[in-house]
Amino acid sequence: MKIIAFGASPSKNSINKKLATYAAHLFNNAEVEVLDLNDFQMPIFSVDIEKGIGQHPLAQAFLDKISSADILVVSLAENNGNYSVAFKNIFDWCSRIDAKVFQNKPMLLMATSPGARGGAIVLGVAKNAFPFYGGNIKATFSLPSFEANFDLENGKISNSELDNQLKEIVKAF
């Protein structure tokens, strides 16, 4: 079983990438590949740029990574109540190649933030929108107050109640 995981943030120290990496490694007998959005930097999408250069090869590369997965583990950064610009740009370029960006792959959809709501707004946005783009969301998880609930040194959730909740979600997958 192959898992493609990513934090939907371009930050080199993305807390969402840390959460996605941790969650992906909870699956038994899985090959895990963690993507870095910085490997898929493209010009800001516009139809004018697309007319000039055509479909961007990095968009196809991202779609190919999704295609290679049996399960997607995605943790969304919340920027002003929505996706990060970096993720949205990749998503926009990919959707011009295949509107079903997520290719109906089973998905664990998550979010975290430094705040007590744990990215709840962007998680809600994605939960409603992703199914229109081939998102087969099997479960969602929000980790509130990242710094208080995640052990950076050991790369895992430190709050046992929240950790057990995520582990039960993965087990039920």
C-alpha positions as CSV (number, residue, x, y, z in Angstrom):
1,M,0.0,0.0,0.0
2,K,1.4,3.4,-1.0
3,I,0.5,6.6,0.8
4,I,1.1,10.0,-0.6
5,A,1.1,12.6,2.2
6,F,1.6,16.3,2.2
7,G,1.0,19.4,4.2
8,A,-0.7,22.0,2.0
9,S,1.8,24.7,2.9
10,P,5.1,25.9,1.3
11,S,6.7,26.5,4.7
12,K,10.0,24.7,5.2
13,N,8.8,24.1,8.8
14,S,5.2,23.4,8.0
15,I,3.2,22.1,11.0
16,N,0.8,20.6,8.6
17,K,3.5,18.7,6.8
18,K,4.7,17.4,10.3
19,L,1.1,16.3,11.1
20,A,0.6,14.6,7.7
21,T,4.0,12.8,8.0
22,Y,3.1,11.5,11.4
23,A,-0.4,10.4,10.4
24,A,0.9,8.7,7.2
25,H,3.4,6.6,9.2
26,L,0.6,5.3,11.5
27,F,-0.7,3.1,8.7
28,N,0.6,-0.4,8.9
29,N,2.7,-2.0,6.1
30,A,2.6,1.2,4.0
31,E,5.2,2.8,1.8
32,V,5.0,6.5,2.6
33,E,6.1,9.3,0.3
34,V,5.8,12.8,1.7
35,L,5.6,15.6,-0.9
36,D,7.0,19.1,-0.5
37,L,4.9,21.7,-2.3
38,N,8.0,23.6,-3.0
39,D,8.9,20.9,-5.5
40,F,5.8,22.0,-7.5
41,Q,6.3,25.7,-7.8
42,M,4.6,27.1,-10.9
43,P,3.7,30.6,-12.1
44,I,0.4,31.9,-10.6
45,F,-2.3,30.3,-12.7
46,S,-4.1,32.3,-15.3
47,V,-5.7,31.4,-18.5
48,D,-3.4,33.8,-20.3
49,I,-0.3,32.1,-18.9
50,E,-1.8,28.7,-19.8
51,K,-2.5,29.9,-23.4
52,G,1.2,30.9,-23.6
53,I,2.9,27.9,-22.1
54,G,0.2,25.2,-22.1
55,Q,-0.2,22.7,-19.3
56,H,2.6,23.0,-16.8
57,P,4.7,19.8,-16.5
58,L,4.9,20.2,-12.7
59,A,1.1,20.0,-12.5
60,Q,1.2,16.7,-14.4
61,A,4.0,15.5,-12.1
62,F,1.8,16.3,-9.0
63,L,-1.2,14.4,-10.6
64,D,1.2,11.5,-11.3
65,K,2.1,11.4,-7.6
66,I,-1.5,11.3,-6.7
67,S,-2.1,8.6,-9.2
68,S,0.6,6.4,-7.7
69,A,-1.2,6.5,-4.3
70,D,-3.5,4.0,-2.7
71,I,-4.3,6.5,0.1
72,L,-3.9,10.3,0.4
73,V,-3.0,12.0,3.7
74,V,-3.5,15.7,3.3
75,S,-3.2,18.3,6.1
76,L,-4.3,21.8,5.1
77,A,-2.7,25.0,6.3
78,E,-5.3,27.7,7.0
79,N,-4.5,31.2,5.6
80,N,-7.3,33.7,6.3
81,G,-9.9,30.9,6.4
82,N,-8.8,29.2,3.1
83,Y,-6.1,27.2,1.5
84,S,-2.5,28.4,1.2
85,V,-1.8,30.2,-2.1
86,A,0.9,27.6,-2.9
87,F,-1.6,24.7,-2.6
88,K,-4.4,26.6,-4.4
89,N,-2.0,27.4,-7.3
90,I,-1.0,23.7,-7.7
91,F,-4.6,22.7,-7.4
92,D,-5.7,25.2,-10.1
93,W,-3.0,24.1,-12.5
94,C,-3.8,20.4,-11.9
95,S,-7.6,20.9,-12.3
96,R,-7.0,22.2,-15.9
97,I,-5.5,18.8,-16.8
98,D,-7.9,16.7,-14.8
99,A,-10.9,18.2,-12.9
100,K,-10.8,15.1,-10.7
101,V,-7.5,16.2,-9.1
102,F,-7.7,13.7,-6.3
103,Q,-8.7,10.8,-8.6
104,N,-11.2,9.3,-6.1
105,K,-8.3,8.1,-3.9
106,P,-9.3,7.4,-0.3
107,M,-8.3,10.5,1.7
108,L,-7.6,11.3,5.3
109,L,-8.1,15.1,5.4
110,M,-6.7,17.0,8.2
111,A,-5.7,20.5,9.4
112,T,-3.8,22.0,12.3
113,S,-2.9,25.5,13.3
114,P,-1.4,27.3,16.3
115,G,-4.9,28.3,17.3
116,A,-7.5,26.5,19.3
117,R,-9.7,25.8,16.3
118,G,-7.0,23.7,14.5
119,G,-7.8,24.9,11.0
120,A,-11.5,24.2,11.3
121,I,-12.5,26.7,8.7
122,V,-10.3,25.5,5.9
123,L,-11.1,21.9,6.9
124,G,-14.8,22.7,6.4
125,V,-14.1,24.4,3.0
126,A,-12.1,21.4,1.8
127,K,-14.6,18.9,3.1
128,N,-17.3,20.6,1.1
129,A,-15.3,21.3,-2.1
130,F,-12.9,18.3,-2.5
131,P,-15.6,15.8,-3.5
132,F,-16.3,17.8,-6.6
133,Y,-12.7,17.3,-7.6
134,G,-12.4,13.5,-7.0
135,G,-11.8,13.8,-3.2
136,N,-12.9,10.6,-1.6
137,I,-12.8,11.8,2.0
138,K,-13.0,8.8,4.3
139,A,-12.2,10.7,7.5
140,T,-11.2,14.1,8.9
141,F,-9.1,15.2,11.8
142,S,-8.2,18.5,13.3
143,L,-5.3,19.1,15.7
144,P,-5.9,22.3,17.7
145,S,-3.1,24.4,19.3
146,F,-0.3,22.6,17.5
147,E,2.5,23.8,19.8
148,A,0.7,22.5,22.9
149,N,-0.4,19.2,21.3
150,F,2.5,18.1,19.1
151,D,6.0,17.0,20.3
152,L,8.3,18.4,17.7
153,E,11.3,16.6,19.1
154,N,9.7,13.2,18.7
155,G,7.5,14.1,15.7
156,K,4.2,12.9,17.2
157,I,1.1,14.1,18.9
158,S,1.7,14.6,22.6
159,N,-1.9,14.9,23.7
160,S,-2.8,11.2,24.3
161,E,-6.6,11.8,23.8
162,L,-6.0,13.4,20.4
163,D,-3.3,10.9,19.5
164,N,-5.7,8.0,20.3
165,Q,-8.4,9.7,18.2
166,L,-6.1,9.9,15.2
167,K,-4.9,6.3,15.7
168,E,-8.5,5.1,15.8
169,I,-9.3,6.9,12.6
170,V,-6.3,5.3,10.9
171,K,-7.2,1.9,12.3
172,A,-10.7,2.2,10.9
173,F,-9.4,3.2,7.5
